[in-house]
């Protein structure tokens, strides 16, 4: 008997003009869904993904690529620039497939809590940008392919959907206030 493989299936889809992504995420969070929300903005063309596990956000990415983890770690002062350079060299030479956070943890140069907070910040930023898109399409597929960084949920990076939506709203408010001051 051949083992069966579960292929991702389309659970639902829609246009961003018809329902906001915030509403979609609220539904997915409230119903504790697991899967992959793929979003394509039409103008300008961009793509994003939000991976959910049991209604929580465990990964988010967008193109163009957001701020790299190393930059987040430096801004948060979680690592020294020289140590980051050594980690990047080690990663390139020995294990290019290994996530930078894992390399830093193995070097003893980063605490798991600092990595988890930095990954959460990256996810929140990607979600906030994706939520700002107003034209395009979305698709939710279940189950999600495994893209999460190994150990990511072990580090506590499984964000409450409602809290992430509130954080995105806070960021928008800050941007509006900043733009109001500049104009």
N, C-alpha and C positions, 0 to 999 in steps of 0.2 A: 504494500500500500504506500503510495507516495504521500509525503507530508504536504498539506495544503498551505499555501501562502495567502495571507490576507492582503488584498490589494486595496489601496485607498479608494473609497467611493465618495462621490459627490453627495453630501448631505443636503446642502442648499446653496443657492447663489442669488445674486441680485446686483442691481446698479446702485452706486453710491448716491445718485440723485433721488432714489426712492426710499432709502433708509440709511440712517447714519451708522457709521462703524461703531460709535459709542453704544447705540442701541443693540447692534449685533453682539458686541462683547458683553453687554449686560445680560442678554439672553443666554449666551454660552456660559457665562460665569454662574448665573442663577440655576441653570439646569445641569451644571457640573459636567459639561461636555469635554471630551478629549478629541483633538484633531488639529488640523492645520488650516488657518484662515489665510488665504492668498488674496492679495489686493493689487490691482493694477490701476494706477491713475493715468488718465489719458492726456492731460495737458497741464504741465509738461509730462512726458512719459516717465513713469517711475514704477517700481515694483516693491512690494513688501510682503512679509510673512509674519504671522503671529501664531506660535505653537501653544496649544493649550493641553494641560493634563488635569483632569478632574475639575475643570472650571477655573484653573489657575494658569497664569501666563508664565511659561517656562523659557521661552525664547522669542525674540523678535529681531528681524533684520530688514534692511531696506537697501535699495540701490538708488542713487550711488551710495557706496559704503559709508556708514556713519563713522564717527570718531573711533579710532582703534583702541583696543583695551589698554595698550601701553600709554596712550595719551591720557586716558581716564585715570590710570594709576598715578601718573606723574602729577596731574592736576590735583588729585586727592592727596598727594604727598605720601602715598602708600609705598612707593619704591623710590630709590635714588636713581637719577639718570644713568649713572655709571653701571649700576646693577642691572637696570633694564637693558642697557646695551649688551652686557655679558649674557643675559638671558636670551636675547634675540640672536646673538652669535651662536650660542649653544643650540638653540632651537634649529637654526638654519643648517648647522654642521652635523648634528647628531639625530635630531628628531623633528624634521619639518612638518610632520603630520600631527605632532603633539601640540595641544593648545598652549599658548603663552602662559596663561595662568597656572597650568599644571607644571610647566618648567620652573616658574618662580617658586611654587610651593615646594617642589623637589629640591631646589637650591636652598631652601630655608630663608628666602629673601622676602617672603610675603606670608602674612597670616591668612588662614582660611576666611576669617570674618571680613578682612579687607578685600579679598577677592570677591566674595559674595556680594558685598556692597557695591563694588565697582561693576560687576556683571549686572546687578539690579539697575544701576544707573544707566548702563548701556541699553537695557531692555526698555526702561521707562522713556528714554529719549527716542528710541525707534518707534515705540507705540505712539508717543505724542505727535511725531511727524506724520505717521501713517493716518492717524485720526484727523489730521488737518486736511486731508485730501477730500475734495468735493465732487469730482467727476471720475467715472471709471466703473470698474466691476470688482466684485468680490466673490470668492468661492470658499466654502468650508468643506473640507474633506476629512473623513474619518475612516480608519485610524490614521494618525499622523505618522509619517516616516520619522525615524529617529535621527533628528539633527542636533539635539541638545548636546552641549559640551559634556563629555563624560564627567560624572560627579557633580554636575551643575545643581540638580535637585538635592543631592547630598549636602551641598554647601548652603542650602536654604534658599536657593533661587527658584522659587515658585511663587510668583507675585499674586496677591489678591487682586482680582480683576477690578472690583469697585474702587479699591485704593489707587490702583494704577490709573483709572479714569479720572479720579480726583486730582492726582498728581499732574496729569496732562492738562486739566482745566486750570490748575494753578500756574503752570508754565505759560499757557496762553494768556492768562491775566497779566503776568509779568511782562510778556512780550508786548502786549497792547499798551501797558503803562509806559514801557521803555520807548515804544514808537511814539506815543503821545508826547513824551518829554522831548524827543528828538525833532518832532515836526512843529 
